[in-house]
Amino acid sequence: MLSCGRYRLSLAQPLIMGIVNLTPDSFSGDGCADNVGQAIAHAHQQLLAGAQILDVGAESSRPGAIATSLEEELCRLRPVLREIATWGVPISVDTYKPEVMREALGLGVSMINDITGFQNPQALAIVADADCGLCIMHMQGDPGIMQAAPHYDDVVFEVQHFLRARVAACLALGIAGERIVLDPGFGFGKTLEHNSQLFRALSVMNIEDLPWLIGVSRKSMLGGITGRPAGERMPASIAAAILAVQKGAKILRVHDVAATRDALAVMTALQ
């Protein structure tokens, strides 16, 4: 069971988290930028397609991205959250800024998805005082430079070590384990080989028995395997999603909700 604010989400079957991108420079080409109506319509479509959680992001974290100002991020988020937070479904906001976390929670958001793993003490204090869910992710470096020359002596060990330390920091502040999901951060400061090693190790990477949230949809690691551009990576994304579930993933963060839902239905029926 995952506790996200007023929601209690069963993890007996994998959940689909639909991506709602409010940036103008999304790597996958689905950013809604400043078009509030388009963003809300896309969020609604993700729900109709079968998403059980919506993950809204207003700052690009693609490799080479330039940081978005606090004011711009909030300007993009506010009108969308005011609408979709009333829909009766869990809403996650993808941000690392404490000020954005505070305002998003005030608008009814149920989960905070922090690519920096809540290393900012202010961010950690804000979620500790709330009842939201937390997605703790690993990233080496920051989006602007993370893919320049990522290096690990042992990527599986180092990602595990980081996540274990961040979980310990959360638990020490009284954050219940049932509020936490973990993301190994595919593509965030990792080469294709690093990503591949992490993916293969998912089933044996156990951190306090906490669930995995996996986001590989349309990512460059799939482009590296298939040679396809982002807009042609849906089949690869579906294959990776099914493999992730077979390795224990409980939440799949995806662009292509309907196709992922159908693939999961077939897997459940035929395995």
Phi, psi and omega in degrees: 000134177249127181262118180230093181058236182277002183256142172239112188254120176290138177251019179297327173237148182298141179261149178255124176257114181274134182277132174235105190258120182258016182263158179273351188231039179300137180296333184269356177080015184249015183290136181265351176049236186265010181270092185297316180300317179295320180296316180294319178297320179294318177300318179296320179295322178298321177294313180300328181285345176123008178292138177260344176222145173249132179247113186254128179230137182239009175226127181293136174239021176293157178304131180086003183294146174266137183300142177267141179292157178302315183297317181292319180298315179293323179299321178288323187282316192309304185295329179288314181294323180301329179275304191285339178290351178265002188277352179080026176230154180293132177245129174253142174244129182269100181204156174243359184272124179304320182296322178291319177303313183299313182291320180298318178296322177295335179271001175104012178293146186254345181213145172246128182248104189251113181294343179265004175072026179057042177282338177287119182303326178295318178297316181296321179295322181295314181287333177294328180275355180253186176238020183286163169283158180232132167252115181262117183246153174262137174214135173262122183081207176228163187308325182299326186233000192298333182261010181294310180199064181297138182218138174219146169282324178208096188298321181295313180298316185291322176293316177302314182299315180298309183296321179297320180293321179291323176297317179300320179296322178293312182298325181295335178268006177089009177286123183291142179300332181290353177267356192249134167236158185238144180230119180290351173076053178300127179087357181259087182076045183210139174281174176302320180293319176300313179300318181295317178297317178297315182299315180297331185270358186308318186289344180246358178273093183252123179233100179056027181057027180277150184282153177266134166253122187244127178235098176238002186306121176061012187286164185296335177299325178285327173295324178294329179279317188263338186080009182267146173288169187305320183290351181244023186255014181298312179303318179296322179296319179295316179300315180295322179297316180295318178297322179297317178296319178296337177265006172110002179299139180253337178226133178246120178267113191222158171274318188261082189293309185299316180294321178294317178301314181295319179297319178294322179297318178294316179302313182296321184286328191251346184286000000 
